[in-house]
Amino acid sequence: VQLVESGGGLVRARGSLKLSCAASGSIFRINDMGWYRQAPGKQRELVAQITSGGSTNYADSVKGRFTISRDNGKNTVDLQMISLKPEDTAVYYCNALIQVKRYYEFEYWGQGTQVTVSS
């Protein structure tokens, strides 16, 4: 199973970016999916999470600015980011809990994509 992210880059403050992540491989079912980020010198933190049923959870710092969505048919999860701030600069990682067989669930991570917001 692989998670492949795309969509990172350099953007000015108050700009927008959309991150996408696609899961591929031997997948029985994908449960929770999410985005985490890690800034230099800081711990990795949860940005947003979405269940297979569409329930969402956001870090307080991104509420109202970021929107997570998923397409269960395509095994993808997106993160739409608006009103970006310099403090959003980080490497963003896609995360997913994936059942590779009916009773076997594992946690997977993408390789990370850099988001840099200039002031």
N, C-alpha and C positions, 0 to 999 in steps of 0.2 A: 504494500500500500504506500502511496506517495501523496503528499500534499504539495502543490506547486502554487506559489503566490506570484502575483503580478500587479503592477500599477503604482509602485512607489516612485519617488522622485523628489525634485526640488520645487518648492512652491513658495510664493510670498505669503506673509501673514494676511489673514482674512481670505485666503484662497481656498480652493477645494481640490480634493483628490479622491479617487475611488480605488480601493484595493479589492482584488479578487483572489480567490483560492479555489483550486479544483482538486478533488480527491480522485485517485484512480487506483486500480488494482483489484485484488480479490476482496470485494466488499459485500457482506451480507446486509448490513444496515449501518447507517451513520446516526448516532445519537446526538449529543450536544456538539455544537461547533462554536468556535470563538476566535477572537483576536486578542493577542497579548502584545505588549511592547516593552522594550528595554532601552533606556537611555544610557549614555556613557556614565559609568560609576554608580548606576542605580540598579535595583533589583527588577526582574521582570514582573510586570503587573498586568492584571486583567483589564482589558479595554471594554470588550463587549462579548456577550455570549447569547446563543440562541438555541433553543431546544428543537427537537424534530417536529414538535407541534407548533413552533413559531413564537413561543414565549421568549422574551428578551430581558437582558440584564445589562446595565451599563455602569461603568465607573462614574462617580460623581463629576469628575473633571471633564467628562465628554458628553454628559447628558445635554440634549438639546442641540448638539452640534454633529454628533456621529449617529449613523443609522446602520444597523446590521440587518442583513437579509440573507435568505438562502433559497436555493432551488433544489428540492429533494430529488427531482427527476434527473438533474444534471450533476448532482453531488458537488455543488458549489456553494460558497459563502462569500458575500461581499461586505465591504465596509465603506459606506459613503461618508466622507469627512468634509464638513464645511466650516467656515469661520476658523480656519486653522490658526494656531498660535505657535510662536517659537518653542514653547514648552511641550508641544506635541512632537517635536523632533525625537526620533528613536528608530530602532529597528523593530518592525512590526512582524509578528509571527502568527501564522494560522495554526489553529489547534482543533483537533477533533477526536471524539471518542467513537471508535469504529468497531463494530462486530465483524470479525472476519469469518466467523462461523456463528451458529445460533447462540452458543453460550460462551463465546470467547470475545471479550471486549478489550481493546488496547487503546492507549493514548498515542496519538501521532502529532508531530510538529512539522511545519514547513521549514524551509531553509532561511526564511526571513527576507524582508524587503525594506530598504532604507527609505524613510520619509524625513525630509529636511525642510523645515519652515524657516525662512529668512525674515528678519524684522524690517 
